[in-house]
Amino acid sequence: MVTNLANLMSIVSEEEKKFSNYGYSLRNYAYNTSIQELDGKVNVTEDYKKDFEKYYEELNKTQEKIIKAKTAIYEKNNQFKLTDGRTIQQAIVENTILRKLKGYYESLLDRRNSKRRVTEVNNSYFECKTLNYDVDKIQEQYDEIEKKIQRTDFEISKLNSKEFEVDI
């Protein structure tokens, strides 16, 4: 099958939904229900053996397909390279950390100097809090990180559409 990473990720998502549904159905059909009369006669009221076997088989087929597809994704993520020489996987790891760093910088950029009047019984004063870092420097670093993330995401997106052969 000829596909690309974006399509493969979509397939994994759909198969994982099926997998979850099959697992739920498997649990629902785990029991047969019967009524046993006092004289020992047994009447089966709900026979789910065939349903159980069907979902058991589907669950196992689906997990095999998910494993094959995810393995292909991981292999290609470690094989395809961005223009700077990083693999997709390396770029994903770096972008994850950069997004966290960006979040920390964003919280620093939201802070402001403050002045609060404190009044006690015999005393009144202002408590002043001033930022002890250069806001412009943090903003500059924040903007650089944002651009780097966007460039990397764009390159990853291009590589995600690169076609290859896979057996799933």
Contacts in CASP RR format, 6 or more apart in sequence:
PFRMAT RR
TARGET T0000
AUTHOR 0000-0000-0000
METHOD contacts of the structure
MODEL  1
MVTNLANLMSIVSEEEKKFSNYGYSLRNYAYNTSIQELDGKVNVTEDYKK
DFEKYYEELNKTQEKIIKAKTAIYEKNNQFKLTDGRTIQQAIVENTILRK
LKGYYESLLDRRNSKRRVTEVNNSYFECKTLNYDVDKIQEQYDEIEKKIQ
RTDFEISKLNSKEFEVDI
1 165 0 8 1.000
1 166 0 8 1.000
1 167 0 8 1.000
1 168 0 8 1.000
2 163 0 8 1.000
2 164 0 8 1.000
2 165 0 8 1.000
2 166 0 8 1.000
3 11 0 8 1.000
3 163 0 8 1.000
3 164 0 8 1.000
3 166 0 8 1.000
4 160 0 8 1.000
4 161 0 8 1.000
4 162 0 8 1.000
4 163 0 8 1.000
4 164 0 8 1.000
5 73 0 8 1.000
5 76 0 8 1.000
5 77 0 8 1.000
5 80 0 8 1.000
5 88 0 8 1.000
5 159 0 8 1.000
5 160 0 8 1.000
5 161 0 8 1.000
5 162 0 8 1.000
6 157 0 8 1.000
6 160 0 8 1.000
6 161 0 8 1.000
8 69 0 8 1.000
8 72 0 8 1.000
8 73 0 8 1.000
8 76 0 8 1.000
8 166 0 8 1.000
8 168 0 8 1.000
9 73 0 8 1.000
9 160 0 8 1.000
11 65 0 8 1.000
11 69 0 8 1.000
11 168 0 8 1.000
12 66 0 8 1.000
12 69 0 8 1.000
12 70 0 8 1.000
12 73 0 8 1.000
15 62 0 8 1.000
15 65 0 8 1.000
15 66 0 8 1.000
15 69 0 8 1.000
16 66 0 8 1.000
18 58 0 8 1.000
18 62 0 8 1.000
19 59 0 8 1.000
19 62 0 8 1.000
19 63 0 8 1.000
19 66 0 8 1.000
22 55 0 8 1.000
22 58 0 8 1.000
22 59 0 8 1.000
22 62 0 8 1.000
23 55 0 8 1.000
23 59 0 8 1.000
25 51 0 8 1.000
25 55 0 8 1.000
26 52 0 8 1.000
26 55 0 8 1.000
26 56 0 8 1.000
26 59 0 8 1.000
28 48 0 8 1.000
29 48 0 8 1.000
29 51 0 8 1.000
29 52 0 8 1.000
29 55 0 8 1.000
30 48 0 8 1.000
30 52 0 8 1.000
31 46 0 8 1.000
31 48 0 8 1.000
32 44 0 8 1.000
32 46 0 8 1.000
32 47 0 8 1.000
32 48 0 8 1.000
32 49 0 8 1.000
33 44 0 8 1.000
33 45 0 8 1.000
33 46 0 8 1.000
34 42 0 8 1.000
34 43 0 8 1.000
34 44 0 8 1.000
34 45 0 8 1.000
34 46 0 8 1.000
35 42 0 8 1.000
35 43 0 8 1.000
35 45 0 8 1.000
36 42 0 8 1.000
36 43 0 8 1.000
37 43 0 8 1.000
65 168 0 8 1.000
68 166 0 8 1.000
68 167 0 8 1.000
68 168 0 8 1.000
69 166 0 8 1.000
69 168 0 8 1.000
72 166 0 8 1.000
72 168 0 8 1.000
74 89 0 8 1.000
76 88 0 8 1.000
76 164 0 8 1.000
77 87 0 8 1.000
77 88 0 8 1.000
77 89 0 8 1.000
77 92 0 8 1.000
78 87 0 8 1.000
78 88 0 8 1.000
78 89 0 8 1.000
79 87 0 8 1.000
80 87 0 8 1.000
80 88 0 8 1.000
80 159 0 8 1.000
80 162 0 8 1.000
81 87 0 8 1.000
81 88 0 8 1.000
82 88 0 8 1.000
82 91 0 8 1.000
82 152 0 8 1.000
82 155 0 8 1.000
82 156 0 8 1.000
82 159 0 8 1.000
83 155 0 8 1.000
86 94 0 8 1.000
88 156 0 8 1.000
88 159 0 8 1.000
88 160 0 8 1.000
91 152 0 8 1.000
91 155 0 8 1.000
91 156 0 8 1.000
92 156 0 8 1.000
94 152 0 8 1.000
95 149 0 8 1.000
95 152 0 8 1.000
95 153 0 8 1.000
98 145 0 8 1.000
98 148 0 8 1.000
98 149 0 8 1.000
99 149 0 8 1.000
101 145 0 8 1.000
102 142 0 8 1.000
102 145 0 8 1.000
102 146 0 8 1.000
102 149 0 8 1.000
105 138 0 8 1.000
105 141 0 8 1.000
105 142 0 8 1.000
105 145 0 8 1.000
106 142 0 8 1.000
108 133 0 8 1.000
108 135 0 8 1.000
108 138 0 8 1.000
109 135 0 8 1.000
109 138 0 8 1.000
109 139 0 8 1.000
109 142 0 8 1.000
111 131 0 8 1.000
112 131 0 8 1.000
113 128 0 8 1.000
113 129 0 8 1.000
113 130 0 8 1.000
113 131 0 8 1.000
114 128 0 8 1.000
114 129 0 8 1.000
115 126 0 8 1.000
115 127 0 8 1.000
115 128 0 8 1.000
115 129 0 8 1.000
116 126 0 8 1.000
116 127 0 8 1.000
116 128 0 8 1.000
116 129 0 8 1.000
117 124 0 8 1.000
117 125 0 8 1.000
117 126 0 8 1.000
117 127 0 8 1.000
118 124 0 8 1.000
118 125 0 8 1.000
118 126 0 8 1.000
118 127 0 8 1.000
END
